[in-house]
Amino acid sequence: MKPIRLLRTEGINRLKAAYLAKEVTPEEIILSIKQEAERLKDHNIWITPPDDRFIKPFIDKLGAPDFENKPLWGVPFAVKDNIDVSPLNTTAGCASFGYSAENHAFAVEKLVEAGALPIGKTNMDQFATGLVGTRSPFGVTTHPDRPDLISGGSSSGSAIAVACGLASFALGTDTAGSGRVPAAFNEIVGFKPTRGLISCTGVVPACKSLDCVSIFTNNVSDAAMIAQICAIFDESDTYARRNQHNNEFRNFGAYTDKLRLGFINPEWVSSQGSTSYSNAYKDS
């Protein structure tokens, strides 16, 4: 089994099954991620790349596989660098602003309690301002399969990390599209929850009344699983809302018949004068 392929093409439940079958270990997953991250370093996916010095303590606390009490046991995830992960620096894409996080962001803490492994901090449009993935002093984030096209932002690194199989899922933020745009551009799922459903405690604000912690995954069921774990009411968050429909995350397919989807007319895309964008849209 090639761990990166497993993370890139399979969902979280497949990874859990691989752990239970002893096909792979968390250590092997992390080693593969580090090797692939090094190979893709020119694509500027990370601000703080995967490193054993901060990942190993999380692995050491896992214990034996226990998916009943730790539903995300050994599942690697990446975190946008405006969300705190202790003891790593939070820069929001600006080194001079950076500080060492004393605590995990509320959402990160819930994921770690569930057994997930934070593996690094991802690149982003500085201070989460921009939808392109090119506005970072840490370099322009690009997808290795199409480096000539923008990755979308501001959660560019988180989206690319999932798209490339460097993480099973990733956290980003979404204030005006920063979680949905890079997901759409990189053919993954980008979930923007109702504002306040997932706590923003420990998140550097772009616009505090509008900010959301967003979730990047390879499929909708994984997004529902992560949201279920993160969507815990946080009394310390001024904008937090209690979830009145908690069971719907567990039964996501039960109400998808109510879902309304919209698609951009290809003729409109062609009329905007960008040949490369038009061709990319038609190929998607």
Secondary structure, DSSP 8 states (H G I E B T S, - for coil): --HHHHHHHS-HHHHHHHHHTTS--HHHHHHHHHHHHHHTGGG--EEE---HHHHHHHHHTT-S--TTT-TTTT-EEEEETTB--TTSEE-TT-GGG-EE-SS--HHHHHHHHTT-EEEEEE--SGGG--SSS---TT-----TT-TTS---SSSHHHHHHHHTTS-SEEEEEESSSTTHHHHHHTTSEEE---TTSS--TTB--SSTTT-EEEEEESSHHHHHHHHHHH----TT-TT----S-THHHHTGGGGGGG-------HHHHHHTS-HHHHHHHHH-
